[in-house]
Amino acid sequence: MREDRDRLAAARLVVLGAVCGDTIGSAYEFRPTKDLNFKLFTTYSGFTDDTVCTVAVADALESGRPVTECLQQWCRRYPRAGYGGSFSRWFRLDDPQPYNSWGNGSAMRVSAAGAKAANLDDAMQLAKMMAEVTHNHPEGIKGAQATAVAIYYALGGMKKEEIKSVIEREFGYDLSRPYSQIQPGYSFDVSCQGSVPEAMIAFLESTDYESAIRHAVALGGDADTQAAIAGGIAAAYYCEIPSTILDECLSRLPEDMKKTIARFNNSLF
């Protein structure tokens, strides 16, 4: 188990880990690559809806405001970040309701819940709360909970094999498939059930934060979202984001987002 000081240091990297994964993956969402040695940053690299929603969740957890209010506020502030059609309609409504989504949008935005959780039950409940305002389908909730729980256990210093076993047992995801067998035939999939396990496998077969992002993007699927998911877990586990990556991603992030992330990080523990 990690000491509290080390856990806090890692927790303060979790949201940034998801944001950096999104930024790096953004250039390859619609220009997929299978090359692990892809260029980390291009002229197309920038934050997407994954980051906007991740920041909104962090804002809700730090401020105590309803997550629906925070999601609508942030998404209306950045309305052209690449949202899916159903979610784009949702954040513009006066009285938004869940729409039974099983998409991976619930998992890509939930990293702050894993960082904030005081215990396992807390991680499960916070993830459910952050997901179900839109993604109230069981698979949508499961994807968010699995991601938050993986982050929670990674922050605690749990070994990869232990994290793998817990996620397989509690959520029914098959994480035993080798990356080398998945990657060649894998393609774009926005479902939680078809993208969250693969993002977790990308993390499990990584050697450091950058490796996790490279494996997630080079799946050739929903690159920014899967890199955001893998990035949050990897930041928690490795307690490190290379400065060359972090500095470049922060340079592409608006000041209001950076300030919100900083407030969230200062609220931890």
ROGU-179560 format. One line per 4 residues: number of its first residue (from 1); for each residue x, z, y of C-alpha. Coordinates in Angstrom, 1 decimal. Each point is the difference from the previous one (the first is absolute). Layout:
REM ROGU-179560
NUM	X,Z,Y | ...
//
This chain:
REM ROGU-179560
1	0.0,0.0,0.0 | 1.2,-0.7,3.5 | 0.6,2.7,2.5 | -2.5,0.1,2.9
5	2.6,-1.3,2.5 | 0.7,-3.1,-2.2 | -3.7,-0.5,-0.7 | -0.8,0.0,3.7
9	2.8,-2.5,0.7 | -1.4,-2.3,-2.6 | -3.6,0.5,1.1 | 0.9,-1.1,3.5
13	1.1,-3.4,-1.4 | -3.1,-0.8,-2.1 | -2.1,-1.7,2.7 | 3.0,-1.8,1.3
17	0.8,-1.1,-3.5 | -3.4,-1.6,-0.3 | 0.3,-1.6,3.5 | 3.4,-1.4,-0.8
21	-1.3,-1.4,-3.3 | -2.9,-1.7,1.8 | 2.3,-1.5,2.7 | 2.4,-1.4,-2.5
25	-2.7,-1.3,-2.3 | -2.0,-1.6,2.8 | 2.1,-3.1,0.1 | -0.7,-0.6,-3.7
29	-3.7,0.7,-0.3 | -0.9,-3.6,0.3 | 3.5,-1.4,-0.7 | 0.6,1.7,-3.4
33	3.5,0.3,-1.4 | 1.3,0.9,-3.4 | 3.5,0.4,1.2 | 1.2,3.7,0.2
37	2.6,-1.1,2.5 | -2.5,-1.2,2.6 | 0.8,0.5,3.7 | -1.2,3.4,1.1
41	-1.1,-1.0,3.5 | -1.1,-3.4,1.3 | -1.7,-1.3,3.1 | -3.3,0.6,-1.8
45	0.7,3.7,-0.7 | -2.2,2.5,1.7 | -2.6,2.7,-0.6 | -3.3,-0.9,-1.5
49	-3.4,1.6,-0.7 | 1.8,2.2,-2.6 | 2.0,1.7,2.8 | -3.0,0.3,2.4
53	-2.1,1.7,-2.7 | 3.0,2.2,-1.2 | 0.4,1.2,3.6 | -3.7,0.6,0.4
57	0.0,2.2,-3.1 | 3.0,1.9,1.2 | -1.8,0.5,3.3 | -3.1,1.3,-1.7
61	2.0,2.4,-2.1 | 2.0,1.3,3.0 | -2.9,0.2,2.5 | -2.8,1.1,-2.3
65	-2.2,-2.9,1.3 | -2.2,-1.8,-2.5 | 1.9,-2.8,-1.8 | -2.8,-2.5,0.8
69	0.5,0.7,3.7 | 3.7,-0.4,-0.2 | -0.1,-3.2,-2.1 | -2.5,-1.6,2.3
73	2.0,1.0,3.1 | 3.3,-1.3,-1.2 | -1.3,-3.2,-1.6 | -2.0,-0.9,3.2
77	3.2,0.6,1.9 | 1.8,-2.5,-2.3 | -2.8,-2.3,-1.1 | 2.2,-2.9,-1.2
81	2.3,1.8,-2.4 | -1.3,-1.9,-3.1 | -2.9,2.0,-1.3 | -2.2,-1.1,-2.9
85	-3.4,-1.3,0.9 | -2.1,2.9,-1.1 | 2.3,2.6,1.6 | 0.1,-2.1,3.2
89	-3.8,0.2,0.3 | 0.0,3.7,-0.9 | 2.3,1.1,2.8 | -2.1,-1.8,2.6
93	-3.4,1.6,-1.1 | -1.7,2.8,2.0 | -1.0,1.8,-3.2 | 2.5,-1.1,-2.7
97	-0.8,0.7,-3.6 | 2.1,-0.2,-3.2 | -0.2,-3.4,-1.7 | 1.0,0.8,-3.5
101	3.4,-1.7,0.2 | 2.6,0.2,-2.8 | 2.6,-1.7,2.2 | 3.6,1.3,0.5
105	-0.7,0.8,3.6 | -0.8,3.6,-1.1 | 3.4,0.4,-1.6 | 2.1,-1.7,2.8
109	-1.2,2.4,2.7 | 0.1,3.3,-1.9 | 3.7,1.0,0.2 | -0.6,2.7,2.6
113	-2.4,1.8,-2.4 | 2.8,0.3,-2.6 | 2.4,1.3,2.6 | -2.5,2.5,1.5
117	-1.4,1.4,-3.3 | 0.7,3.6,-0.8 | -0.7,-0.3,-3.7 | -1.3,-2.5,-2.6
121	-3.6,0.7,0.7 | 0.6,-0.4,3.7 | 1.7,-3.4,-0.6 | -3.0,-1.1,-2.1
125	-2.6,1.1,2.5 | 1.8,-1.3,3.1 | 0.5,-3.4,-1.6 | -3.6,-0.2,-1.0
129	-1.1,0.9,3.5 | 2.3,-2.6,1.5 | -1.3,-2.7,-2.4 | -3.7,0.5,-0.5
133	-1.0,-0.8,3.6 | 0.4,-3.6,-1.0 | 1.3,-0.1,-3.6 | -2.5,2.1,-1.9
137	0.2,-2.0,-3.2 | 1.7,2.1,-2.7 | 2.9,-2.4,-0.2 | 0.5,0.2,3.7
141	0.1,3.8,0.0 | 2.2,0.0,-3.1 | 2.6,-2.3,1.6 | 0.2,2.3,3.1
145	0.2,3.2,-2.1 | 2.7,-1.4,-2.3 | 2.1,-1.0,2.9 | -0.4,3.3,1.8
149	0.7,2.0,-3.2 | 3.2,-2.1,-0.7 | 1.2,0.8,3.5 | -0.9,3.7,-0.3
153	2.0,0.3,-3.3 | 2.9,-2.0,1.3 | 0.3,2.3,3.0 | 0.1,2.9,-2.4
157	3.0,-1.4,-1.8 | -1.7,-1.1,-3.2 | 2.0,-2.5,-2.0 | -1.2,-3.6,-0.3
161	-0.9,0.3,-3.7 | -2.1,3.0,0.8 | -1.8,-1.7,2.9 | -0.6,-3.0,-2.3
165	-1.5,2.3,-2.7 | -2.3,1.8,2.5 | -1.3,-3.2,1.5 | -0.6,-1.6,-3.4
169	-1.8,3.1,-1.3 | -2.1,0.8,3.0 | -0.9,-3.5,1.2 | 0.3,-2.2,-3.0
173	2.5,-2.4,1.5 | 2.5,-1.7,-2.4 | 3.4,0.5,1.6 | 1.9,-0.7,-3.2
177	0.1,-3.8,0.6 | 3.5,-1.2,0.9 | 0.3,-1.5,3.5 | 1.9,-3.0,-1.6
181	-3.1,-0.8,-2.0 | -2.5,0.4,2.8 | 1.7,-1.7,2.9 | 0.4,-3.6,-1.2
185	-3.8,-0.6,-0.5 | -1.3,2.4,2.6 | -2.0,-1.3,2.9 | -2.1,1.1,3.0
189	-2.4,2.8,-0.9 | -1.8,2.2,2.5 | -1.7,2.3,-2.5 | 1.3,3.5,-0.4
193	0.0,-0.4,-3.8 | 2.0,-3.2,0.2 | 2.5,1.0,2.7 | 0.5,3.8,0.2
197	1.6,0.4,-3.5 | 2.3,-3.0,0.6 | 1.1,1.6,3.3 | 0.7,3.2,-1.8
201	2.1,-1.8,-2.6 | 2.0,-1.6,2.8 | 0.8,3.5,1.1 | 0.7,1.3,-3.5
205	2.6,-2.7,-0.6 | 1.7,0.4,3.4 | 3.3,1.6,0.7 | -0.6,0.9,3.6
209	-2.4,-0.6,2.9 | 1.0,-3.6,0.7 | 0.0,-0.9,-3.7 | -3.6,1.3,-0.3
213	-1.1,-2.2,2.9 | 1.8,-3.0,-1.4 | -1.6,0.4,-3.4 | -3.5,0.4,1.6
217	0.3,-3.1,2.2 | 1.6,-2.1,-2.7 | -3.0,0.5,-2.3 | -1.3,-3.0,2.0
221	-3.4,1.6,0.6 | -1.6,1.9,2.9 | 3.5,0.7,1.3 | -0.6,2.1,3.1
225	-2.5,2.3,-1.7 | 1.9,0.5,-3.2 | 3.2,0.6,2.0 | -1.9,2.6,2.1
229	-1.2,1.8,-3.1 | 3.5,-0.1,-1.7 | 1.6,0.8,3.3 | -1.9,3.2,0.5
233	0.8,1.2,-3.5 | 3.7,-1.0,0.2 | 0.5,1.7,3.4 | -1.4,3.2,-1.5
237	2.1,-0.3,-3.1 | 3.4,-1.1,1.4 | -0.4,1.9,3.3 | 1.7,-2.9,1.7
241	-0.7,-3.2,1.9 | 3.1,-1.9,1.0 | 0.5,0.1,3.8 | 0.3,-3.8,0.1
245	-3.5,-0.3,-1.4 | -1.6,2.9,1.9 | 1.5,-1.0,3.3 | -1.1,-3.7,-0.3
249	-3.5,1.0,-1.1 | -0.4,2.5,2.9 | 1.1,-2.6,2.4 | -3.0,-2.1,-1.0
253	-2.5,2.9,0.2 | -2.0,0.8,3.2 | 0.7,3.3,1.8 | -3.5,1.4,-0.7
257	0.6,-0.3,-3.7 | 3.4,1.5,0.1 | -1.3,3.0,2.0 | -2.9,0.5,-2.5
261	2.4,-0.1,-2.9 | 2.3,2.5,1.7 | -3.0,2.4,0.7 | -1.0,-0.3,-3.6
265	3.5,0.8,-1.2 | 0.2,3.0,2.3 | -3.2,1.3,-1.5 | 1.3,0.1,-3.5
269	0.5,3.4,-1.7
//
